[in-house]
Structure formats: structure tokens, C-alpha cells
Amino acid sequence: MKKLVSILSVLLIIILSCQSVFAVENISFELTNCDTSQNRLFSVDMIAKSSTELSAATFEFKYDKNMIEFKNIKTNNSKVKYNELDGSVKVSYLCADGKNINNGDTIFSITFKAISSGNCFVDFSASDCVDSNANFIDVGNCSSANIQIGNSKEENNNSSKSSSASDKNTKNSKSKNSSHTGSADDETSDSAFSDFGLLNNIDDKSTRFLIIGIAIGSSIIAISLIGYLFVKKCLSKKRKTENAATDSNDKSSE
């Protein structure tokens, strides 16, 4: 009995060890949605998320070729090969060093051209996913991209309407600003005169005081000059009077 229990325990340990060794990781993929307009290029990102690094994967994308047209695929620090078919694209992704996708990173971007307006989806399937240790990764959830394509004519009409409305608003604001400016000018012209006349039009106080100082200094100089001339004239008259009196005294003494 003890031998049987020991054998079962050993078998259980071996089974658990094998499960831990050969356990596969899970990886999920998501294509981002996009809103675009007719006859425009747009791109959707392939986002991968897993607790292990991704080294290789194979994808097949399917879409409505009457609504969107495949253009190209771009990636950074990885290699991508694709084969375009009728309404589908097969893609092989390869990253030799393994790409860290713990936080959900973009592994490549697909560019399409919008042909017709409406709503369509880009569906895909993923397979042969391998991590950096050459172990296969189990594929989990795959989320398709929802593409909303607007009519370019309707958008142009809406943009023209919005631009005309903005032009009207601009004109109205300009007219309001001009009327407001006129009233402000009237107020300024009414308050421009005070005891110093037009000096209130000068906004710089130092310049205003300088002009006032020059005016006062000029007035003082003018008054001093007039006083000097007046005193000089009075002194000259006094001298003439004294000289005349001296001459008359000399004549009387003779």
C-alpha cells in the first residue's frame, strides 16, 4: 500500500512538472477602430498583448474590397511580409529578438484607402504565434476593426457652412469692435483737455512731467529776463537824472 501511494505521488509530481514545462502562454490581438472620409488614406494598428515576448505570428485579414482598398503595412524594428489576395491579405510577422508586449503594444500598422461611404469591418485570424524561447503561444481574443467612412461631399458642405458661419461671426465681431472703438475715441477726446491742455494725451508720466518742467523753467527764465531789463532801464534813467542834475548845478555855480 505504501509503495502504491509513493508511485502515485511520483506520477502526480511528474504530471504537474510536465504541465509547468509545456504550459502555453495566451496572446490577444486587437485592431484599432477608425473614422475617416471617402477617398482618404487611413491606418489601423495591430495591438498585441501577452505576458511573454512575441517573435513570430501569422495573420489573415479580410475586408470589403468595395469599401476599402489595401495599400501597405509598416512596422518598427521588426519584419513583415504580406501577400494581397482578392479581398484579403496574408501577413507574416517576425521579430528575431522578441517584442515585449506586456502592456499591449503595436506590432505593425495597416494602411487602407476609403472608397465608399458607410460602415465596414476588418476581420482577421491569428496563428503560429511563437515567443522568444521558440514556444508556441495560444491565441486568445481577436478584436476586429470598425471603420466608419463619411461622405466627402457632405463633409465639404458642412465645412463650407461652418466656414460661412464663422465668417459671419467674424464680421459681426469686427462691427461690434469698431463701434466700441468709436465710443472709446469719443471718451478720450472729451477727457483730453484739462488744466494743461493736450498734455493728457501723453501716456508717459515722466515725459509729461519733463514737458511741464521745461515750460515752467522757460517761464521763469522769461520773467527773470524781463525783470533784469526793467531794473536795468530804471537804473539807466536814474543815472541820466543824476547826470542832468549835476550839469545844472555846475552851470549855476559858474
C-alpha positions in Angstrom: 0.0 0.0 0.0 2.8 2.4 0.9 4.5 1.5 -2.4 1.3 2.4 -4.3 1.0 5.7 -2.6 4.6 6.5 -3.3 4.2 5.6 -7.0 1.0 7.8 -7.3 2.8 10.7 -5.6 5.7 10.4 -8.0 3.4 10.3 -11.0 1.4 13.3 -9.8 4.7 15.3 -9.4 5.8 14.3 -12.9 2.4 15.3 -14.4 2.5 18.7 -12.6 6.1 19.2 -13.8 5.2 18.4 -17.4 2.3 20.8 -17.3 4.5 23.6 -16.0 7.1 22.9 -18.6 4.8 22.5 -21.6 2.3 25.2 -20.5 1.5 27.6 -23.3 1.0 31.4 -22.8 -2.0 33.2 -24.1 -1.9 36.2 -26.5 -4.6 38.6 -27.6 -4.8 40.8 -30.7 -6.8 44.0 -31.4 -7.2 46.1 -34.5 -7.9 49.8 -33.6 -11.1 51.4 -35.0 -11.0 54.4 -37.3 -13.3 57.2 -38.5 -12.3 58.6 -41.9 -13.7 60.2 -45.1 -14.2 58.9 -48.6 -11.1 58.9 -50.9 -8.7 59.3 -48.0 -5.9 57.1 -46.6 -6.2 55.8 -43.1 -4.3 53.3 -40.9 -5.3 50.8 -38.2 -2.8 49.5 -35.6 -2.4 45.8 -34.7 -2.0 45.7 -30.9 -0.7 42.5 -29.3 -0.8 41.7 -25.5 0.8 38.8 -23.7 3.0 38.2 -20.6 5.7 36.7 -22.9 7.6 38.2 -25.8 6.4 37.8 -29.3 8.8 36.6 -32.0 6.6 35.4 -34.9 3.0 35.2 -35.9 0.8 34.7 -39.0 -2.3 36.7 -39.8 -5.1 36.7 -42.4 -7.1 39.9 -42.8 -10.5 40.0 -44.6 -12.4 43.2 -45.6 -15.0 44.5 -48.1 -13.0 45.4 -51.1 -15.8 47.5 -52.4 -15.5 49.9 -49.5 -11.7 49.9 -48.6 -8.6 49.2 -50.6 -5.4 47.7 -49.1 -2.2 49.8 -49.5 0.7 48.7 -47.3 1.9 47.6 -43.9 4.5 49.3 -41.8 6.4 48.2 -38.7 9.3 49.3 -36.5 12.3 47.1 -35.5 10.5 44.0 -37.0 10.0 42.4 -40.4 6.7 41.9 -42.1 5.9 40.1 -45.3 2.4 40.2 -46.9 0.6 38.7 -49.8 -2.5 40.6 -51.1 -5.4 38.4 -52.4 -8.9 39.2 -53.5 -10.4 40.9 -50.5 -7.9 39.6 -48.1 -4.2 39.9 -47.0 -2.0 37.3 -45.5 0.8 38.6 -43.2 3.8 37.1 -41.7 5.3 38.9 -38.7 8.9 38.3 -37.4 10.9 39.8 -34.6 14.1 38.0 -34.0 14.8 39.4 -30.5 11.2 39.1 -29.4 8.9 42.1 -28.8 7.8 42.9 -25.3 4.0 43.2 -25.3 3.2 43.1 -21.6 1.4 46.4 -21.8 -0.3 45.9 -25.2 2.0 47.3 -27.9 1.6 48.0 -31.6 3.4 45.4 -33.7 2.5 46.9 -37.1 0.1 49.2 -38.9 -2.1 48.6 -41.9 -2.9 51.4 -44.4 -6.1 51.3 -46.4 -7.9 53.8 -48.8 -11.6 54.6 -48.2 -13.5 54.0 -51.4 -17.2 54.2 -50.5 -19.0 55.8 -47.6 -20.6 53.6 -44.9 -19.6 51.2 -42.2 -17.3 48.1 -42.6 -15.1 45.8 -40.6 -11.6 44.5 -41.0 -11.7 40.9 -39.6 -8.7 38.7 -39.0 -7.4 35.5 -37.6 -4.0 34.8 -36.0 -2.0 31.5 -35.9 1.5 30.1 -35.4 2.4 32.6 -32.7 5.8 31.9 -31.2 7.6 33.5 -28.2 11.3 34.3 -27.9 12.0 30.8 -26.5 10.6 29.2 -29.6 7.5 28.1 -27.7 4.1 28.3 -29.3 1.6 30.8 -27.8 -2.1 30.1 -27.6 -4.2 32.7 -29.4 -6.9 34.2 -27.3 -9.2 37.0 -28.2 -9.0 38.7 -31.7 -10.9 42.0 -32.0 -11.8 43.3 -35.4 -11.6 47.0 -36.5 -14.7 49.0 -37.1 -14.3 51.5 -39.9 -16.7 54.5 -40.3 -16.4 56.2 -43.7 -18.1 59.6 -44.2 -19.2 61.1 -47.4 -16.7 63.7 -48.6 -19.4 65.9 -50.3 -21.4 66.1 -47.1 -18.3 67.0 -45.1 -17.4 69.7 -47.6 -20.9 71.1 -47.4 -20.7 71.1 -43.6 -17.3 72.6 -43.7 -18.4 75.4 -46.1 -21.4 76.1 -43.9 -19.3 76.2 -40.8 -16.7 78.5 -42.5 -19.5 80.9 -43.7 -20.9 80.9 -40.2 -17.5 81.7 -38.8 -17.1 84.5 -41.4 -20.4 86.0 -40.3 -19.4 85.8 -36.7 -16.1 87.4 -37.5 -17.8 90.3 -39.4 -20.2 90.8 -36.5 -17.4 90.9 -34.0 -15.5 93.4 -36.2 -18.5 95.7 -36.4 -19.0 95.5 -32.7 -15.4 96.2 -32.1 -15.4 99.2 -34.5 -18.5 100.7 -32.7 -16.9 100.1 -29.4 -13.7 101.7 -30.6 -15.5 104.8 -31.7 -17.1 105.4 -28.4 -13.8 104.9 -26.7 -12.3 107.5 -29.0 -15.1 109.9 -28.1 -14.4 109.4 -24.4 -10.7 110.0 -25.0 -11.3 113.2 -26.9 -13.6 114.5 -24.2 -11.2 113.9 -21.4 -8.1 115.0 -23.4 -8.2 118.6 -22.1 -7.6 119.7 -18.6 -5.5 122.4 -16.9 -2.6 121.5 -19.0 -4.5 121.2 -22.3 -3.3 118.5 -24.7 -0.7 117.1 -22.2 -3.2 114.5 -21.1 -2.7 112.8 -24.5 0.8 111.8 -23.4 0.6 108.5 -21.5 4.1 108.5 -20.1 4.1 110.4 -16.8 7.9 111.1 -16.9 7.6 112.7 -20.4 4.6 114.7 -19.2 6.5 116.0 -16.2 9.5 116.8 -18.3 7.4 118.9 -20.7 5.8 120.7 -17.7 9.2 121.3 -16.1 10.6 122.7 -19.4 7.5 125.0 -19.7 7.9 126.2 -16.1 11.6 126.7 -16.5 11.1 128.7 -19.7 8.6 130.9 -17.9 11.0 131.6 -15.0 13.8 132.4 -17.4 11.5 134.8 -19.4 10.3 136.5 -16.2 13.9 136.9 -14.9 15.0 138.4 -18.2 12.1 140.8 -18.2 12.8 141.8 -14.6 16.5 142.3 -15.4 15.7 144.5 -18.4 13.3 146.5 -16.3 15.8 147.1 -13.5 18.5 148.0 -16.0 16.2 150.5 -17.6 15.3 152.1 -14.3 19.0 152.3 -13.3 19.8 154.0 -16.6 17.1 156.5 -16.1 18.3 157.2 -12.6 21.8 157.8 -13.9 20.6 160.2 -16.6 18.6 162.1 -14.0 21.6 162.4 -11.7 23.9 163.5 -14.6 21.4 166.1 -15.6 21.2 167.4 -12.0 25.0 167.6 -11.8 25.2 169.5 -15.0 22.6 172.0 -13.9 24.4 172.6 -10.5 27.7 173.2 -12.4 26.1 175.8 -14.6 24.6 177.6 -11.7 27.8 177.8 -9.8 29.6 179.3 -12.8 
